[in-house]
Amino acid sequence: MLGALTLALLVSALVLFAVTSDLVLVLAYVLGLGVLLAGIFAFDRLRSVPDDVGIAAPDWSVTVAAIESPGGTGGEPVAITDRANRMVCANSAFIEAFGVGSAPPSLPLERPELAAMTRLAREAWRDGSGALDELGTMSSTESWSVHVTRAGRGDDHLIWRFRRIIAEAADSLDDLDLAGPFGRMLSRAGIETAITTAGGVVRSVSSGFAERAAGDASATLAGQDFVSFLRSDDRDRIYFAREGRGGTPQTLVDVPLQDPLVARNAAPDTNATLMLLIDSGVGIGSGWEGSSQAGVAQLEALLAQLPLGLAMTDRDGRFLFGNEAFLRSIEREGRGLPAFPTDLVVREDKAALSDAVRRHGRGPATSGDIPVRLIAQPDEPVSLGLAGVRGLGEAAVLLSLADSSEETQLKRQVAQATKMQAVGQLAGGVAHDFNNVLTAIIGTCDLMLLRHTPGDSDYDDIQQIRANSNRAASLTRQLLAFSRQQTLRPEILQLPDVVSEVSPLIKRLLGEKITYFVQHDRNLGAVRADPQQLEQVIMNLAVNARDAIQSNGSGEGRISLLTRSLQAKEVVKLGSEILPAADYTVLIVQDTGGGIPQHVLPKLFEPFFTTKEQGKGTGLGLSTAYGIVKQSGGFIFADNARDPNGKEIGARFTIYFPVHRGEAPKRREAPEPVSSDWSVGGKILLVEDEDMVRAVAERALSRAGYEVTACPGGEEGLEAITNGGEFDLVVSDVVMPGMDGPAMVRAIRKLRPDMPVLFMSGYAEEQLRKDIDIPDMHFIAKPFSVQAISDKVGGVMRSAKAAQDPV
């Protein structure tokens, strides 16, 4: 091609000279064209030179497809980085585990792990590959094994592979350090050990197991199949695969390391099993005399170290051994095992357990579990695991029983909370219905007293009926307090102010022999509570403390009321699972009455539970205090105070109220009493499904000068409005069959948006306001007197007229 261009240049130059006969012009033409051709030639040479860096930008799509394929990586996290430690490719498993913004070795790790990853990267660049057996992460329950390989056209990339190491499923496995002295001790006794998952994947092994299975005592073997290290002959004898038939036959014992009920509901990879390979050469299963006793002694030494409750029986069902954890589970510490497992369970479960032990002891080596009720805990069924074992001499059945004392206590607490909630709902319903009856009784007494004067023969009897009705109304308020449905009027207050208000009354109740001591902390935070209800809580606790002291010998003692400030950081240090971390103002009521028996503490706040003599206590004092405190957003706990020597000296009740944050609202001034002077007047729609209450309210309002239209239900009340009735006020019950009060009022407000409403109810005002959510509504609690409802209606009518005709 170059020769053709040169020839063309010469021919064109000769033609130009022949035409012009100008030698200078021809030379300029040749030189210019030569420079142009040289430039074109140089550009062509540069374009054809191969690029050392790369012919084109690398396409990682094929690589991504390969590392995303389950057949390629098995779902393990994989990442590829360049020499600048920039991630050029990663699969979704890596992104899910470490995030899209992290590239090895700079992963979100603690400083020691990050340093280990950096050293691993340097090792891979230098040697071509490297590995970490275990890489811990910021999550204490997750760790990885890491393998890195240098790859690429110029060995300029690192391929990082991560393999998750399954975390141990139970805290009790922390004590099983198979790679430490415990595992070496068992190896010297001829017992090799390994912990596997339910799927048979190795999690850890003893050094003796690693040496016999892989020839390297320091190998972890984690993540490999347990059965790959074993083989069996035609007689089903088990050997280490590396030793072959020249090795010693092994007896395999499978010990689940988790309660069967928990294991059944857990993920398969979290269930752990302890595999015991017992060398028959040390006597277990061999033919020499005494082998049985030696084998059982060795197994006893092993089982005694495990945190799981384990015991062994022979084929006849007699106990051979039980470790300390098993004795704790059956509450026989210090007394030892009975003769048979059936001696541990109630009579109804003896036959089933005996049959299960016999079946696992004499049949093929199987495992299972059976629910039984222990004599020590007849009301709490437990799961007893059974596994048949072979080759252990007399031992034939392995029994496992988890120590479920904490689980049992939690179940009791849940059952107690459920019972308290059910009783609370029942108490609220009973109190509501009872309030209707008391409203009728009190109202009727008020109407009768209007026709009698002091000195009449019936006047004192009517007053007695009214007084007893008010006592019954107080009892219903206690029921509502227990069920947390009473009407509270919370204020922002200081606990010392409440204590000072109630202290004179407490001193009068205590008498001369009991010392009353009050101490307040500084810088107490304000709390939000109903002062009257809080006074009732303090009085109930003080009266109980007085009774405890008086029943404890001489009747002399001391009652202390203390207030303390508790910061959130101090709450965290307490480690309570119930008390949220926050600032609290604490009220402590403590006595020297001898304390509360341990069996009484769980039942202390139950309604109608009392330790006093019959007729001296209703059993509602502490349950009422509990309800008031909980409804106020606080927490109450009971325990026994101790002296410096650790001796119980008396009961202690501790109440935690959250500190109120924000500006304290101005204290509401008590409204001036409004008398029903009959000057208001007006038409009232009265809706009440209880005939007695409706009759009393109608007579009371009619007597006060109002024109009353009474309806027995919500449908009739709405009909009275839709038929053109003109009313100035609707007085309605809340809970009624059919259309209830709130539904009726909402329908009325569509027709008369400005209609004022007064609700009557025995339930809590605050809760009703939350549930009803109707603007411009008023409330009166049942039971009420004739005077109370007259005054309330008068006040509502005045405020409604003032809103309509402002001055």
Protein Blocks (a to p, Z undefined) as FASTA:
>chain_A
ZZmmmmmmmmmmmmmmmmnopaklmmmmmmmmmmmmmmmmmmmmmmmpccfkbmbdcdfk
lmmmmmmpmklnnopacddddfkopafbdcfklmmmnojkbccfbdcddfklmmmmmmmm
mmmmmnopacdfbdcdfblkbccddddddedjkopaccdddddddddfbfklmmmcfklm
mlmmmmmnopacddddfkopafbdcfklmmmmnopakbnogoiafklmgccdfkopacdf
klommlccdddddddfbdfklmmmmcfklpccddddddfknogopabehklmmmmmmmmm
mmmmpmbdcddddfkopafbdcfklmmmnopghkapafbfklmpcfklmmmmmmmmmmmm
mmccdddddddddfklmmlccdddddddehiljalbdcddddfklmmmmmmmmmmmmmmm
mmmmmmmmmmmmmmmmmmmmmmmmmmmmmmpcehiaklmmmmmmmmmmmmmmmmmmmmmm
mnopaccddddddfklmmmmmmmmmmmmnommlccdddddehiacddddfklmmmmmmmm
mmmmmmmmmmnonopacdddddddddfklmmmnopakbccddddddddddfehpaafklm
mmmmpghiafbdehiaghlmmmmmmmmmmmnopacdddddddfkopafbdcdddddddde
djdddddddddddddehlngpadddddfblklmmmmmmmmmmnopacdddfbfklmmmmm
mnopacfbdcddfbdghjafklmmmmmmmmmmmlccddddfbdfklmmmmnopghiaddd
ddddfklmmmmmmmmmmmmmmmmmcZZ
